[in-house]
Amino acid sequence: MRKFELEHRVGYAETDAMAIVHHSNYIRWFEMGRNDLLRTIGYPYSELEHQGIWMPVIGVSCEYKSPAVFDEVVIIRSWIDRLKGASVYLGYDVIGKEKGDLKVTGASSHGFTDPDLVPIRLKRHSPELYEKMAAAAK
């Protein structure tokens, strides 16, 4: 499977009183990685919305390994783990750029729906997007 990487410098507002990244920010970083993945394959989320495709979150998980800290540069690695007719499953790693240490691993699952949240079969609704996602999953 193809892995997509996005660099991010930890902002002060992303840290807590212990000067480490607050746990909730990793989920936001997964979203940043997911959006970058879509943009890289030629389908920024705005284009999906223009085509009437939404990707609501069905589930998300995150396992914390080591803390990231203010001003540290991290790599948000994202990949398509599984693509099904009406859903997609993504994986994530957040890694410290300087030391290569694993900060978190995670996953998210998303349905494909229309704007009324009615499930759609992506292959039928947008064959080109489906093919690009399928290619990225290999």
For each residue, the residues with C-beta under 8 A, 3 or more apart:
1: 79 80 81 136 137 138
2: 79 80 135 136 137 138
3: 77 78 79
4: 33 36 37 40 77 78 79 136
5: 75 76 77 78
6: 32 33 36 75 76 78
7: 73 74 75 76 97
8: 29 32 73 74 75 76
9: 71 72 73 74
10: 14 15 21 68 69 70 71 72 73 74
11: 14 15 70
12: 15 70 71
13:
14: 10 11 21 22 25 70
15: 10 11 12 18 19 20 21 22 69 70
16: 19 20 21 22
17:
18: 15
19: 15 16 69 70
20: 15 16 67 68 69
21: 10 14 15 16 25 26 67 68 69 103
22: 14 15 16 25
23: 26 62 64
24: 27 28
25: 14 21 22 28 29
26: 21 23 29 30 62 64 94 103 104 106
27: 24 30 31 60 62 106
28: 24 25 31 32
29: 8 25 26 32 33 74 76 92 94
30: 26 27 33 34 60 62 76 78 90 92 106 108
31: 27 28 34 35
32: 6 8 28 29 35 36 76
33: 4 6 29 30 36 37 76 77 78 92
34: 30 31 37 38 78 90 108
35: 31 32 38 39 44 45
36: 4 6 32 33 39 40 76 78
37: 4 33 34 40 41 78 79 80 90 136
38: 34 35 41 43 44 45 48
39: 35 36 42 43 44 45
40: 4 36 37
41: 37 38 132 133 135 136
42: 39 132
43: 38 39 47 48 129 132
44: 35 38 39 47 48
45: 35 38 39 48 49 55
46: 49 50
47: 43 44 50 51
48: 38 43 44 45 51 53 54 55 129
49: 45 46 52 53 54 115
50: 46 47
51: 47 48 125 126 129
52: 49 114 115 125
53: 48 49 112 113 114 120 122 125 126 129
54: 48 49 112 113 114 115 117
55: 45 48 88 110 111 112 113
56: 110 111 113 117
57: 60 108 109 110
58: 87 109 110 111
59: 107 108 109
60: 27 30 57 106 107 108 109
61: 106 107 108
62: 23 26 27 30 104 105 106
63: 104 105 106
64: 23 26 67 103 104
65: 101 102 103 104 105
66: 96 101 102 103
67: 20 21 64 103
68: 10 20 21 72 74 94 96 103
69: 10 15 19 20 21 72
70: 10 11 12 14 15 19
71: 9 10 12
72: 9 10 68 69 96 97 98
73: 7 8 9 10 96 97 98
74: 7 8 9 10 29 68 94 95 96 97 103
75: 5 6 7 8 93 94 95 96 97
76: 5 6 7 8 29 30 32 33 36 92 93 94
77: 3 4 5 33 92 93 94 95
78: 3 4 5 6 30 33 34 36 37 90 91 92
79: 1 2 3 4 37 90 91 92 136 137
80: 1 2 37 83 88 89 90 133 136 137
81: 1 89 90 91 107 137
82: 88 89 137
83: 80 88 89 122 130 133 134 137
84: 87 88 89
85: 121 122 123
86: 111 112 119 120 121 122
87: 58 84 109 110 111 112
88: 55 80 82 83 84 109 110 112 122 133
89: 80 81 82 83 84 107 108 109 110
90: 30 34 37 78 79 80 81 107 108 109 110
91: 78 79 81 105 106 107
92: 29 30 33 76 77 78 79 104 105 106 107 108
93: 75 76 77 102 104 105 106
94: 26 29 68 74 75 76 77 102 103 104 106
95: 74 75 77 100 101 102 103
96: 66 68 72 73 74 75 99 100 101 102 103
97: 7 72 73 74 75 100
98: 72 73
99: 96
100: 95 96 97
101: 65 66 95 96
102: 65 66 93 94 95 96 105
103: 21 26 64 65 66 67 68 74 94 95 96
104: 26 62 63 64 65 92 93 94
105: 62 63 65 91 92 93 102
106: 26 27 30 60 61 62 63 91 92 93 94
107: 59 60 61 81 89 90 91 92
108: 30 34 57 59 60 61 89 90 92
109: 57 58 59 60 87 88 89 90
110: 55 56 57 58 87 88 89 90
111: 55 56 58 86 87 119
112: 53 54 55 86 87 88 119 120 121 122 125
113: 53 54 55 56 116 117 118 119 120
114: 52 53 54 117 118 120
115: 49 52 54
116: 113
117: 54 56 113 114
118: 113 114
119: 86 111 112 113
120: 53 86 112 113 114 124 125
121: 85 86 112 124 125
122: 53 83 85 86 88 112 125 126 129 130 133
123: 85 127 130
124: 120 121 127
125: 51 52 53 112 120 121 122
126: 51 53 122 129 130
127: 123 124 130 131
128: 131 132
129: 43 48 51 53 122 126 132 133
130: 83 122 123 126 127 133 134
131: 127 128 134 135
132: 41 42 43 128 129 135 136
133: 41 80 83 88 122 129 130 136 137
134: 83 130 131 137 138
135: 2 41 131 132 138
136: 1 2 4 37 41 79 80 132 133
137: 1 2 79 80 81 82 83 133 134
138: 1 2 134 135
